[in-house]
Amino acid sequence: MTGETRPEVSIDASDSQPSEWSRDLVESDRRYFEAGAEVLRIPGAVIAVLRDAGPLAAACVVQRVDPGAVAADADDWVADVEGRLRALSSPRARLYLEDTNPSLAQALLRRGYRPRVEHGFVRAADAGGTSDVELVPAEDGRSWRERHRIMGQQVLAVDGHAMDADLWIALERRKCESGYMRPYLILSRGQIVGAVCAAPSGCLLRMKNLVVEASHRRRGFATATAVSFARLARDAGLEATGCFALAGEPALLVYPRAGYRESVVQTEWVRNLA
């Protein structure tokens, strides 16, 4: 990817797949970062920050970037954003760009940013077919302790950045308590095998923060959970369900197996500031 510029968001608007699903999927990410967070409006963008979430990458994100507002001097704009992030004690700059902007992409590359491609998948809401898992709402204290145990097994968080189970669960609880999403435990034959969250966005139900316990991986539980979300979306009266997967990750194979179709590609730009 080094030296390559590309559209930060590319949407497939084919007749068989409403473009609204893709737009709602992209918007679900924006809402996730802003849920329970302080949203600071800056020239040409917003910063969503959770000041007490420490070094978690999800604690501070620059998004809703207006390409027209930064076109005049992209290098100066990026430098200004970095200054604002340092003032917030953010250890990194993490930007999502919603429109093609070659000058901004080149400015980011010049300053040492690393692009990370995320593939978005959608599936129509329906009965979900046969699934080997049960999704159980997980909002009481015991359920949150189980989620903490599961997250404590992870070397990296589901976003591919460093994991701190205490901070991660506190962040998830904040976003759930804000009303953005609802937590679930994934059960198979009565045994907890993983965790996931669900969040409505427009006509789509976002599958968020899916993780399977280390001892239960490679047994189809992630695929079964993705299938179950089609039924969960239908029961919620929504048209579709969707999710994102990082390029190069196993999830890129999981979602097509569950009947999902790739519909959107977005790029996250990251640079350590410390």
C-alpha positions as CSV (number, residue, x, y, z in Angstrom):
1,M,0.0,0.0,0.0
2,T,2.9,2.4,0.5
3,G,2.8,5.2,-2.0
4,E,-0.6,4.2,-3.3
5,T,-3.6,6.6,-3.3
6,R,-7.1,5.3,-3.6
7,P,-10.7,6.3,-2.8
8,E,-11.2,6.2,0.9
9,V,-14.8,5.0,0.5
10,S,-16.0,3.1,-2.5
11,I,-19.6,2.0,-2.7
12,D,-21.2,-0.7,-4.9
13,A,-24.7,0.6,-5.9
14,S,-25.8,-2.4,-7.9
15,D,-29.6,-3.0,-8.2
16,S,-29.4,-6.3,-6.3
17,Q,-27.9,-4.5,-3.3
18,P,-29.3,-1.1,-2.2
19,S,-26.6,1.6,-1.9
20,E,-28.4,2.7,1.3
21,W,-27.0,-0.4,3.0
22,S,-23.4,0.6,2.2
23,R,-24.0,4.2,3.3
24,D,-25.6,3.0,6.6
25,L,-22.7,0.6,7.1
26,V,-20.2,3.4,6.8
27,E,-22.2,5.7,9.0
28,S,-22.3,3.0,11.7
29,D,-18.6,3.4,12.1
30,R,-18.9,7.2,12.5
31,R,-21.7,6.7,15.1
32,Y,-19.7,4.0,16.9
33,F,-16.7,6.4,17.6
34,E,-19.0,9.3,18.6
35,A,-21.3,7.2,20.9
36,G,-20.6,8.2,24.5
37,A,-17.7,10.4,23.3
38,E,-16.9,14.1,23.2
39,V,-17.3,15.3,19.7
40,L,-15.1,18.2,18.9
41,R,-15.7,20.2,15.7
42,I,-12.5,21.4,14.1
43,P,-11.9,23.0,10.7
44,G,-12.9,20.4,8.1
45,A,-13.6,17.5,10.4
46,V,-14.6,16.3,13.8
47,I,-12.6,14.5,16.5
48,A,-14.4,11.9,18.6
49,V,-12.6,11.4,21.9
50,L,-13.1,9.5,25.1
51,R,-10.6,11.2,27.4
52,D,-10.6,8.4,30.0
53,A,-10.0,5.5,27.6
54,G,-6.3,5.8,27.7
55,P,-4.2,4.6,24.8
56,L,-7.0,2.6,23.1
57,A,-7.0,3.4,19.4
58,A,-10.8,3.6,19.5
59,A,-10.6,6.4,22.1
60,C,-9.6,9.2,19.6
61,V,-10.6,9.3,15.9
62,V,-10.7,12.1,13.3
63,Q,-13.6,11.6,10.9
64,R,-16.3,13.3,8.8
65,V,-13.6,15.0,6.9
66,D,-14.7,17.7,4.4
67,P,-12.4,17.4,1.4
68,G,-13.2,20.9,0.2
69,A,-12.2,22.4,3.5
70,V,-8.7,20.9,3.4
71,A,-8.0,21.1,-0.3
72,A,-6.1,24.4,-0.2
73,D,-3.2,23.1,1.9
74,A,-3.5,19.5,3.0
75,D,-0.1,19.5,4.7
76,D,-0.9,22.4,6.9
77,W,-4.3,20.9,7.8
78,V,-2.7,17.5,8.8
79,A,-0.2,19.3,10.9
80,D,-2.9,21.3,12.6
81,V,-4.9,18.1,13.3
82,E,-1.9,16.4,14.8
83,G,-1.3,19.4,17.1
84,R,-4.9,19.1,18.3
85,L,-4.5,15.4,18.9
86,R,-1.3,16.0,20.9
87,A,-3.2,18.5,23.0
88,L,-5.7,15.8,23.8
89,S,-2.8,13.5,24.8
90,S,-3.6,11.0,22.0
91,P,-0.6,8.8,21.3
92,R,-1.6,8.4,17.7
93,A,-3.4,10.1,14.8
94,R,-6.2,7.9,13.3
95,L,-8.1,9.4,10.4
96,Y,-11.1,8.1,8.3
97,L,-11.7,9.9,5.0
98,E,-15.1,9.7,3.4
99,D,-14.3,11.0,-0.1
100,T,-11.5,10.7,-2.6
101,N,-8.9,13.4,-1.9
102,P,-5.5,12.6,-3.6
103,S,-3.8,15.7,-2.2
104,L,-4.7,14.7,1.3
105,A,-3.7,11.1,0.8
106,Q,-0.3,12.2,-0.5
107,A,0.1,14.6,2.5
108,L,-0.6,11.7,4.9
109,L,1.9,9.5,3.1
110,R,4.5,12.2,3.3
111,R,4.0,12.4,7.0
112,G,4.5,8.7,7.5
113,Y,0.8,7.6,7.8
114,R,0.0,3.9,7.2
115,P,-3.2,3.1,5.3
116,R,-5.2,0.2,6.5
117,V,-7.9,-1.1,4.2
118,E,-11.3,-2.2,5.7
119,H,-13.7,-4.2,3.6
120,G,-17.4,-3.8,4.3
121,F,-19.9,-6.7,3.8
122,V,-23.7,-6.7,3.8
123,R,-26.5,-9.3,3.7
124,A,-30.2,-9.0,3.5
125,A,-32.2,-9.5,6.7
126,D,-34.0,-12.9,6.6
127,A,-34.7,-16.0,8.7
128,G,-30.9,-16.6,8.8
129,G,-31.0,-20.3,8.0
130,T,-29.6,-22.9,10.3
131,S,-27.2,-21.6,13.0
132,D,-25.2,-23.5,15.6
133,V,-25.1,-20.6,18.0
134,E,-27.5,-18.6,20.2
135,L,-27.1,-14.8,20.8
136,V,-28.0,-13.9,24.4
137,P,-28.3,-10.3,25.5
138,A,-25.4,-9.6,27.9
139,E,-26.1,-6.5,29.9
140,D,-25.8,-7.7,33.5
141,G,-22.7,-7.7,35.7
142,R,-22.0,-11.4,35.2
143,S,-22.2,-11.0,31.4
144,W,-19.8,-8.1,31.4
145,R,-17.4,-10.1,33.5
146,E,-17.6,-12.9,30.9
147,R,-16.9,-10.3,28.1
148,H,-13.9,-9.1,30.1
149,R,-12.6,-12.6,30.4
150,I,-12.9,-13.2,26.7
151,M,-11.3,-9.9,25.8
152,G,-8.4,-10.6,28.2
153,Q,-7.5,-13.6,26.0
154,Q,-6.8,-11.3,23.0
155,V,-3.4,-10.0,22.0
156,L,-5.0,-7.4,19.8
157,A,-8.4,-5.8,19.9
158,V,-10.9,-6.4,17.2
159,D,-9.8,-3.2,15.5
160,G,-6.3,-4.6,15.1
161,H,-4.7,-2.3,17.6
162,A,-3.3,-3.0,21.1
163,M,-5.7,-4.5,23.6
164,D,-6.3,-3.6,27.2
165,A,-9.2,-5.6,28.5
166,D,-10.1,-3.2,31.4
167,L,-10.1,-0.1,29.1
168,W,-11.8,-2.0,26.3
169,I,-14.7,-3.2,28.4
170,A,-15.1,0.3,29.9
171,L,-15.3,1.7,26.4
172,E,-17.8,-0.8,25.3
173,R,-20.0,-0.2,28.3
174,R,-19.9,3.5,27.7
175,K,-21.1,3.0,24.1
176,C,-23.8,0.6,25.1
177,E,-25.0,2.9,27.9
178,S,-25.2,5.7,25.4
179,G,-27.8,3.7,23.6
180,Y,-25.7,3.1,20.4
181,M,-25.3,-0.7,20.7
182,R,-26.4,-3.8,22.6
183,P,-24.0,-6.5,23.8
184,Y,-24.5,-10.2,23.3
185,L,-22.8,-13.4,24.4
186,I,-22.5,-16.2,21.8
187,L,-23.5,-19.6,23.1
188,S,-23.2,-23.0,21.6
189,R,-25.1,-25.8,23.4
190,G,-25.3,-23.6,26.5
191,Q,-21.5,-22.9,26.5
192,I,-20.1,-19.4,26.0
193,V,-17.9,-19.3,22.9
194,G,-17.6,-15.6,22.2
195,A,-19.1,-12.1,22.3
196,V,-20.5,-9.6,19.8
197,C,-22.5,-6.3,19.8
198,A,-25.3,-5.1,17.6
199,A,-26.1,-1.5,16.6
200,P,-28.8,-0.2,14.3
201,S,-27.8,2.3,11.7
202,G,-30.5,3.5,9.3
203,C,-32.0,0.4,7.7
204,L,-29.0,-1.8,8.7
205,L,-28.0,-3.7,11.8
206,R,-24.3,-3.5,12.3
207,M,-22.4,-6.5,13.7
208,K,-19.7,-5.0,15.9
209,N,-16.8,-6.3,18.0
210,L,-17.2,-10.0,17.2
211,V,-14.7,-12.1,19.0
212,V,-14.6,-15.9,19.5
213,E,-12.7,-17.4,22.4
214,A,-9.3,-18.8,21.5
215,S,-10.2,-22.4,22.5
216,H,-13.3,-22.3,20.2
217,R,-11.8,-20.8,17.0
218,R,-11.8,-22.6,13.7
219,R,-15.0,-24.4,14.5
220,G,-17.4,-22.1,12.5
221,F,-18.7,-20.0,15.4
222,A,-17.9,-16.7,13.7
223,T,-19.7,-17.8,10.5
224,A,-22.7,-19.0,12.5
225,T,-22.9,-15.7,14.4
226,A,-22.8,-13.8,11.1
227,V,-25.7,-16.0,9.9
228,S,-27.6,-15.3,13.1
229,F,-27.4,-11.6,12.6
230,A,-29.5,-11.8,9.4
231,R,-32.3,-13.1,11.7
232,L,-31.6,-10.6,14.4
233,A,-31.8,-7.8,11.8
234,R,-35.1,-9.2,10.5
235,D,-36.6,-9.4,14.0
236,A,-35.6,-5.8,14.6
237,G,-37.5,-4.7,11.5
238,L,-34.4,-3.8,9.5
239,E,-33.5,-4.5,5.9
240,A,-30.0,-5.8,6.2
241,T,-27.0,-6.6,8.4
242,G,-23.4,-5.6,7.8
243,C,-19.8,-5.6,9.2
244,F,-16.2,-4.6,8.4
245,A,-13.1,-6.8,8.2
246,L,-9.5,-5.7,7.9
247,A,-7.6,-6.6,4.8
248,G,-5.5,-9.8,5.3
249,E,-7.6,-11.0,8.3
250,P,-9.5,-14.3,8.4
251,A,-12.8,-12.5,8.6
252,L,-12.5,-11.8,4.9
253,L,-13.4,-15.4,4.3
254,V,-15.9,-15.8,7.2
255,Y,-18.5,-13.3,5.9
256,P,-18.9,-14.6,2.4
257,R,-19.4,-18.1,3.8
258,A,-22.3,-16.6,5.8
259,G,-23.9,-15.2,2.7
260,Y,-22.5,-11.6,2.9
261,R,-21.4,-9.7,-0.1
262,E,-18.6,-7.1,-0.2
263,S,-20.2,-3.6,-0.8
264,V,-17.8,-0.9,0.4
265,V,-14.1,-0.3,1.0
266,Q,-12.8,2.4,3.3
267,T,-9.3,3.3,4.4
268,E,-8.1,4.2,7.8
269,W,-4.9,6.2,8.1
270,V,-2.7,5.8,11.2
271,R,0.4,7.4,12.5
272,N,2.0,7.2,16.0
273,L,2.5,10.6,17.5
274,A,4.5,9.6,20.6
